[in-house]
Amino acid sequence: MWLPEPVYKALPTVYAAMGACFIVGVFYLGFDAPMSPVYLALGLVSVIASVVVSIWRSAGSAKRGDKDLPPGPDEKEAA
């Protein structure tokens, strides 16, 4: 299954935002609420997933030589 490129590139940000919402929700509900440990775990897993996916993508793009940034001054001179 293929995702459109804008959706694919936004997924780590969505994971981080979702994790932040879960963690903020724990503070809002209080730590003594019955589902607080579950919400906290979901939030931490989401934030960690965001970081891991970002690292994997940056490592994969570095290996392939993909660049999202325009060429720097030294790369323009070489071309």
N, C-alpha and C positions, 0 to 999 in steps of 0.2 A: 504494500500500500504506500502510495506516494502522497506527500503533503505539499501544498504550495510553498514556495520558498519563503515568503514573508511569515507564514505560520511556523515553518520549520525553524527559522532563525529566532523567532520570538519565544519558543518553548522554554529555554532556560530562565528567561525573565518571568514567564508565567509561573514556573515552578517556584521561583524565589518569592514572588508576590503571594502566591497561595500559602507558602510556608510562613511568611511574615503574618498573614491574616490569621492562621491557626495559632501562632505564638501570641499575637496580640489578644486573640480571643481567650486564651488561657488566663492572661492577666485581667481581662475584663470579667470573666466568670469567677475567677478566684481559684486558687489551687485546691480548695476543698470540694469543688464541684465533682460529681461522679465521673464525668468524661474528660476532666482536665488532663490526666496523664495520656489519654489517647490523643487528644488534640495536640498536646505538646510533642508527642512522638511523631505524629503526622507532620507537624510543622518542621521539626528537625530533619526528618527524612526528606521532605520537599526541598529544604534549603541545601542539604548535602547533595541531593540529586542535581540541583541546579549547578552547583560548583563542579561536580563530576562531569556532567554533560559539557559544560563550558571547557573544561580541561581536555576532554577527549576531542572535542571539535578543534580546539587550537592545536593540539598535537597532530591531528589528522591533516589539517590544512597546512601545517608547517612541513609535514612529510611529503605532501603532494605538491607543495610550492604554491598553493592558492593564496591570494592576497586580496583582502577586501579594501585595502587602503590604496590610494593613488601612489605611484612611484615617487620615491624621495629624490632630492637633488642629485645625489650620486648615481642613482639608477637612470635618470634622464640623460646624463652625460654619456653613460655607457651605451645607450641605445642608439 
